[in-house]
Amino acid sequence: MPTNWRLSHRREALGARARIIQEIRRFFISGGYLEVETPLRIPAPAPESHIDPIPADGWFLQTSPELCMKRMLAAGYERLFQICHCWRSGERGRMHVPEFTMLEWYRASSNYTELMDECERLIRALAKGAGFSNKLSFRGEEIDIASRWERITVRDAFAQYGGMAMEEAFQRDIFDEIMVESIEPRLGRNRPTFIHDYPACRSALARLKQQDSSVAERFELYIGGVELANAFSELTDPAEQRARFESEAAFRVSRGQAAIPLPENFLDELAGMPPSAGIALGVDRLVMVLLDAQTIDDVVAFTPEEL
C-alpha cells in the first residue's frame, strides 16, 4: 500500500499529462520549430504590475522565458518553442501554484491572428494525439473544439457581458473588476474563445493596432471560463518598449510593490528583432481542462504544501 495516497492517486492524471506534453513537442517539431532551453534565473524580468517575481540570490526566478526567447529572435532564430517552469510570488489557489509549467512559442514574420490559427491547430492536434474527444466535458458543460472558435474584441465583450462600454469601465476604475467577475466566466463556454484587441494600457509588450492605437494586437484564450493563454504581436521599438517598462515600473512602486531593474540587455537587442508574434500557454491549466480536473492540484505531481 503506497504511503503517499495523494501522489499515488494522481497516477492516471500524470500519465495523461505526459502524453499531452509529448504531443505538444510532436506538433512543434513537425512544424519546423526549434525547442530551446533558456536560464531559469535571470537578472531582470519584464516589470509588470500584476506579477511579482521571486528573488533568487540577487537575481530573479523567471516569471516567463519571454525576454530570452525574444533575444534569440533578434539573433536570427525564426521559430522557437519552450516548455519550462516559471515562478510568480503569492499565486496559490484552485487555478494557481507559485511554480508552474509554461509553454511559450515565437514566430518571426508573424502576427497575433496567425497565432490564433496555430493555437487552434495545436490544441486539436494534441487532444487527438493524446486520446481525447473533440467534445470536451469540463465543469458540467460540453465544449466543442472541432468547430470554429469564437473571436470577440474586448470592446464587444464589455458591451455584451459587462453592462457598460469599455471606456466607461476605465473611467470608473472598474475595468479589471468587470473583466474578472462579469466577462471572463462567460468566455469559452461551448467553444473556445479568443478575446482580443486589449486596451493599450493593458498590453505592455504588444504592438498597437495600426487602425486604432487605443488598443493592442493582443489576445487571451479561454476554455470553459478558464484563461489558458496570452499572446500578442510583438513590440519591436526599443524606445517605446523602454518607455512602457519605465511607466510600469513606476506604477509598481506607486502601489508599494518592490522595484525591479529594467532588462537592459533585452532592450539593447530589441531593435534587431523582426516583426514577430509570441504566446504563453499554461500547461497545467490545459491539462486541467482536458481532464476535467477540479483544481490544479489534481494535475501536478506535488503541490507546494506537500514538499
Secondary structure as the mmCIF struct_conf table of DSSP 4:
data_model
#
loop_
_struct_conf.conf_type_id
_struct_conf.id
_struct_conf.beg_label_comp_id
_struct_conf.beg_label_asym_id
_struct_conf.beg_label_seq_id
_struct_conf.end_label_comp_id
_struct_conf.end_label_asym_id
_struct_conf.end_label_seq_id
BEND BEND1 THR A 3 THR A 3
HELX_RH_AL_P HELX_RH_AL_P1 TRP A 5 HIS A 9
TURN_TY1_P TURN_TY1_P1 ARG A 10 ARG A 10
HELX_RH_AL_P HELX_RH_AL_P2 ARG A 11 SER A 30
TURN_TY1_P TURN_TY1_P2 GLY A 31 GLY A 32
HELX_LH_PP_P HELX_LH_PP_P1 TYR A 33 TYR A 33
STRN STRN1 LEU A 34 GLU A 35
BEND BEND2 LEU A 40 LEU A 40
STRN STRN2 ARG A 41 ILE A 42
BEND BEND3 PRO A 43 PRO A 43
TURN_TY1_P TURN_TY1_P3 SER A 49 HIS A 50
HELX_LH_PP_P HELX_LH_PP_P2 PRO A 53 PRO A 53
STRN STRN3 ILE A 54 ALA A 56
TURN_TY1_P TURN_TY1_P4 ASP A 57 GLY A 58
STRN STRN4 TRP A 59 LEU A 61
BEND BEND4 THR A 63 THR A 63
BEND BEND5 PRO A 65 PRO A 65
HELX_RH_AL_P HELX_RH_AL_P3 GLU A 66 ALA A 74
TURN_TY1_P TURN_TY1_P5 ALA A 75 GLY A 76
STRN STRN5 ARG A 79 TRP A 87
TURN_TY1_P TURN_TY1_P6 SER A 89 GLY A 90
STRN STRN6 GLY A 93 GLY A 93
TURN_TY1_P TURN_TY1_P7 ARG A 94 MET A 95
STRN STRN7 HIS A 96 HIS A 96
BEND BEND6 PRO A 98 PRO A 98
STRN STRN8 GLU A 99 ALA A 108
TURN_TY1_P TURN_TY1_P8 SER A 109 SER A 109
HELX_RH_AL_P HELX_RH_AL_P4 TYR A 112 GLY A 129
TURN_TY1_P TURN_TY1_P9 ALA A 130 GLY A 131
BEND BEND7 ASN A 134 ASN A 134
STRN STRN9 LYS A 135 PHE A 138
TURN_TY1_P TURN_TY1_P10 ARG A 139 GLY A 140
STRN STRN10 GLU A 141 ASP A 144
BEND BEND8 ILE A 145 SER A 147
HELX_LH_PP_P HELX_LH_PP_P3 ARG A 148 TRP A 149
STRN STRN11 GLU A 150 THR A 153
HELX_RH_AL_P HELX_RH_AL_P5 VAL A 154 ALA A 157
HELX_RH_PI_P HELX_RH_PI_P1 PHE A 158 GLY A 162
BEND BEND9 GLY A 163 MET A 164
HELX_RH_AL_P HELX_RH_AL_P6 MET A 166 GLN A 171
TURN_TY1_P TURN_TY1_P11 ARG A 172 ASP A 173
HELX_RH_AL_P HELX_RH_AL_P7 PHE A 175 ILE A 178
HELX_RH_PI_P HELX_RH_PI_P2 MET A 179 ILE A 183
HELX_RH_3T_P HELX_RH_3T_P1 GLU A 184 ARG A 186
TURN_TY1_P TURN_TY1_P12 LEU A 187 GLY A 188
BEND BEND10 ARG A 189 ARG A 191
STRN STRN12 THR A 193 PRO A 199
HELX_RH_3T_P HELX_RH_3T_P2 ALA A 200 ARG A 202
TURN_TY1_P TURN_TY1_P13 ALA A 204 LEU A 205
STRN STRN13 ALA A 206 ALA A 206
HELX_LH_PP_P HELX_LH_PP_P4 ARG A 207 ARG A 207
STRN STRN14 LEU A 208 LEU A 208
HELX_LH_PP_P HELX_LH_PP_P5 LYS A 209 LYS A 209
BEND BEND11 GLN A 210 GLN A 211
TURN_TY1_P TURN_TY1_P14 SER A 213 SER A 214
STRN STRN15 VAL A 215 ILE A 223
TURN_TY1_P TURN_TY1_P15 GLY A 224 GLY A 225
STRN STRN16 VAL A 226 SER A 233
STRN STRN17 GLU A 234 GLU A 234
HELX_LH_PP_P HELX_LH_PP_P6 LEU A 235 LEU A 235
HELX_RH_AL_P HELX_RH_AL_P8 PRO A 238 SER A 254
TURN_TY1_P TURN_TY1_P16 ARG A 255 GLY A 256
HELX_LH_PP_P HELX_LH_PP_P7 GLN A 257 ALA A 259
HELX_RH_AL_P HELX_RH_AL_P9 GLU A 264 GLU A 269
HELX_RH_3T_P HELX_RH_3T_P3 LEU A 270 GLY A 272
HELX_LH_PP_P HELX_LH_PP_P8 MET A 273 PRO A 274
BEND BEND12 PRO A 275 PRO A 275
STRN STRN18 SER A 276 GLY A 282
HELX_RH_AL_P HELX_RH_AL_P10 VAL A 283 LEU A 291
TURN_TY1_P TURN_TY1_P17 ASP A 292 ASP A 292
BEND BEND13 GLN A 294 THR A 295
HELX_RH_3T_P HELX_RH_3T_P4 ILE A 296 VAL A 299
BEND BEND14 VAL A 300 ALA A 301
HELX_RH_3T_P HELX_RH_3T_P5 PRO A 304 GLU A 306
#
